[in-house]
Amino acid sequence: MSIKSYALFQPIFVSILYMSIEVTNLLKQYGGQKAVNNVSFFLGKGEIVGFLGPNGAGKSTTMKMITGYLKPDAGDIKVCGISPDKDVMNVKRKIGYLPESNPLYYDMYVREYLKFIGGVHHIQNSKVKIENIIALTGLTVESKKKIGQLSKGFKQRVGLAAALLHEPEVLILDEPTSGLDPNQIIEIRNVIKEQGKNKTVLFSSHILQEVQAICSRVIIINKGELVADSSVEALKLNTKSNRIAVSFSTDINKDELHVLPAAINVVALNNHGFSISTNDVNDLRKQLLEFAVNKNLDIVSLQTEGNSLEDVFRSLTMNN
C-alpha cells in the first residue's frame, strides 16, 4: 500500500461494544481487476465519516458490500456486530441506504411510495412516521406529486426519506446531495448532522466542502486501496502543502509569474497578491526571490499556504 505518511492513518477508535461498522481486509475483484483491495476501517456510533475517492476508486462497491447488495471475494464485514454473509436481512434492517443511482418508482405518489417502503420494513403506525419524515426531509410542498414529476433534488429527498423511515442505526449515503441547489444542500446537510448525533453515518460526496462541513473524519480510497483515514484537521496538517502566497509592494501582471519553472497555476488575489500552486515549494520560493531581485521588486510577504481538503485529496489521489 502506498501512503504519504503513517500520520494519515489516525482513525478514532471506539470500544468494540459501540462499533457500528467493521470492515476488515475487504477484497472485491472483477475479472483480473481489484475494485477493492485489502480495505479495512471501523466506525463507531455517533460518527459522521466522509468516504472519498476519485470516480472508479471503489467507494460505491465498498458501500454495496457493507449493505449486503454485493458479496465480497474476501475479508469480513460486520454491521452492529452482524455479518451480511450470515444474516443479510438483519443487516438491512440496521441500515438506511441511499445509493448513488437512487432507484424510485416514478409512477407512485410520494406518500404512496413511502407507505410501500414502510410495508417492506413492517413499520407500525407508518402514517405518523411518514408525515414526520416528509417534514424532516423538506418534502411537504411536493408530497402530493408523483415521484416522476419531481426535480432531481426532490427525488434525492424522497430517497433520503425512504432510507430514514425505518429508523436505522446506520446510514450509508452515496452522493446524497447530488442534484440539490445550494439552499437544499444546506437543509439536507443539517438533516444528516442531526441524524449523526445518534446514528453512524458513512457519507460519500464529490463536494469536498460538504464533507468538511458535515464530517468529523474522512476515509480516502484510491484505485481500490485505502490511502488515508483520519480527522480532516490531521490530514491537512500532515500533508505537504503545494501552494505559496506572495505579495509584492507594486502591481504586477500574473503572466510574469506563470513563466517561473516551478509555478503550475497562478491565481491573482488582487493586483499585487497571488496564490501559486507548485510541485516543489522550496524551488518556487527561490524562483520568486530571484524574480523579485531581477525585476527590482519588493516582496511584502511570502509564505506557504495551509492545505484545504481539496489539496489533501489531490495529493493522495493524483499520482498514486
N, C-alpha and C positions, 0 to 999 in steps of 0.2 A: 504494500500500500504506500502510495506517495503522499506525504504530507509536508507542509511547510514547517510545522513546529508541534512538539508534543503539547504545548500550551493551548493549541486549538482544540484539544480534547479535554474539556472540563465539564462534563455533564453534572447536573445537580442530582446526586444520588439520594434516594428516599428509602426508608425502611421497606424491606421486601413485602411487609404486610400491606403497604399502601401503594404498591406498584400496580399501575393500571395497564400498561403496555410493556411487554418484554419481547424484544426481537434479538435473537442470538444466531450469529453466523448464517444469515439468510442467503440462499442462493436460488436464482431462477435463470434458466437457460432457454433460449430459443434457437434450436439447431446448435451451431458452434458458438453462438454469441451469448455472453453472460450479461443479461439485462440487469441483474442484481447480484453482486459478488461479495459474499462474506460480510454482510452488513449487520451490525449489532448496535442497539440503543435501548434505553429504558426511560419510560415516562411515568411520573407519579401523579396522584390525584391533585387537582388544582393547578397543574401546569398547562400553559398555552405555548406550544412549541411550533416554531416555523420550520417547515420542511422544504428546503430549497435545492435547486439544481437546474441546469440548462434543459431544454427540450431533449427528450430521449435519455435523460440521466438515470431513470429508473424510479422516479417518485411515485407515479401512478401505479406502476407494477407492485411496488412495496405496499402501498395503501390497499390495493386489491387483495394482496396476500394476508394482510392483517385482518381485513374484514371477512376473509374466507371465500371471496369470489374467485381467487386463484390459489392453486396449491403450489407451495414451494418445492423445488427439487431437493433441497437440503436445508438444514437449520431448524430452529424452533421458534414458535410464536406463542405467547400467552396473552390473553386479554382478561383482566381481572382474575388471573390465575387459571383461566380455562384455555385449552388448546383448540384452535379451529379444526385441527386434524382429527380430534377425538369427539368434539361436541360443537359442530359449526352452528347449529340452530341457537344454542345458548349464547354463543359468542355474538351472533347477530342481534340477539335481544339486548345485549350490553352496549351495542354500538349504534350511533346515529351517523349515517354515511351520506355525504353529498358528493357524488362522483363528478368528474370534470364534464362528462357528456350530459349529465342531469336528465336522464330519460323520464319523460312525463307522458300522460295520456291527454293529448291536446283536445279531444272531444269531450272531456269531463269538465264540469264546473269546479272552481277552486274548492268549495266546501265538499262537493261530491267526491273529489279525489282524496281529500284529507280524511273523509269518512271511510273510504276504501282502505287507506293506509292504516287507519285506526282498527279496522276489522282484521287486517293481516296480523296486527300485533295483539289482537284480543283485548283492546283497551276498554275498560269500564268507564261509564259516564263520558263517552267520547265527545258528545256535543259541547259540553262545557270546556273540555280541553282544546277542542278545535277552535272555539271562539277566542280562547286565551292565546293560542299560538298564532292565530291570524293577527291579533293585536300586537303581539310581541315582534313579529317579523314585518310589520307595516303593510299588511295585505288588505286592510279593511276597505279602502276605497276601490279596490279591484276585485273584491271577493265574490261578486255576483257574476263575474265573467267566466267564459270558458278559458281554459289554460291556453289554448291556441290563439286567443285574442290578445294575450298579454305581451308586453315588451320583453326583451331578453332579461332585463333586470328584474322584472316581476316574476318571470319564470324561475330565476335563481332563488327568489324569496320563497316560492312555493316548494322548491327542492329543500331549502333550509328548514321550512316549517315541517315538512314530512320527516326530515332527519331528527327533529326535536320532539315530535309529537308523543313518542312513547317514553319520554324522559330517560334517555340512555345515560349511562355512566361515562361513556367515552364518545367523543365526536371526532370523526375523520372527515375533514373538509378539503376537497380538492378544487382549488380556484373558486372559492365561494363568492368573491366579489367580481367575478367575470361578468361584463356587460352592464355593470351598475354605473350610474353617474356619480360625480363627487359627493353629492348630498346623500345618496343612497349608500355609498361606501361607508360614510361616517356612521349612518344608522346601523348597518349590519356589523360594523366594527364594534359598536357599543353592545350589540346583542351578543357577539362572540365573547367579548371581555366579561360580560355579566355571567354568561354560561360557564366561563372558565373558572369562576370562583368555587364551584363545587363539582366540576367535571374535569376530565382530562381531554385536552383538545390538541389534535395534530392537524396543522393548518398549512396547506400548500398555496403559494401565490407567486406570480411573477412580478407583482407590485411590491418592491422591496421596502418602500416607505410604509406600506400597510403592515408588513411583517414586523418592522421595527416599532410601529405604534402599538401592536397587539401582543407580541410575543415576548416572553421572559427569556427565551432560549431559542437557538437555531441549530438545526442539523442540516448540513450541506452534503449532497452526494454528487459525484461527477463520474460519468461513464460506469455507472453501477457500483461505485465504491464510495465508502464514507470518507470525506476529506476534512470535516470539522463537526464538532459537537460541543457547544459552549454557549455562554451568555453573549449577547450582542456586544456588550462593552468589552468583554475579554477578547473577543475576536478582533475588534477594532484596535485594541492595544497591542495585540501580539502579531498583527500582520504588518509587514513592511509598507510604509507609505510610498506612494508613487506620484505625489504632487508637491509642487513648490509654489508658494505665493510670493510674488515680488512686487515692490512698489518703487517707482522712480520719482525723483523730485520734479521732473518735467514730463510733459506729454510725449509719448512716442507711438508709432504705428505698430500694432501687434504683428504685422507681417515681418517686421525686422527680427522678431523673436522666433518666428517659425523656422528660420534658416539655421538655428542652433542645432547641431547634430543630435543632441540628447533630448530635444523637445519633440514630443509626439503630437500634442494638441495644446493650443493656446487659447484661453478664454479671457476676454477683456472684462475686468470688473468695473473699470472706468478708464479714462484716457491715460492714466499713468500707473494703474494697478492691474496685475494679471495673475491668473492661476494656470500653471503649466504642468501637464502630465508628462511622465517620463518613465523609462525602464531603469534609469540609474540616477538617483537623487544627487549623489556626490558629483558625478560628471556634469549634470545640469547646473549645479551650484557654481562649479569652477567656470563653466562657459558663460554664465550670467555675469560673474565678476570680470572676466576678460572682456565681455561685450561692453560693460559699463566703462572700463578703462579706455578701450579703443574709441568709444563714442563720446568720451569726456562727460559721462553722466554720473549723477549721484544716486546711489541706491538708498532709499529711505528705510526699507525693511526687506528682509529675505529670510523666509522660514519654511520649514517643511509643514505641510498641511496635515491635519488629522484625517484618518480614514473614515469614510462613510461605509455603510453596509454594502453599498454597490461596489466600492473599491475592493472590499474584502472578497465579495462574491467573484468579481472578475479575476482577482489574483489567484483564487483557488480553482477556478474552472477554465480559464482561458488557455493555459499552457500545460495542463496535466494530461 
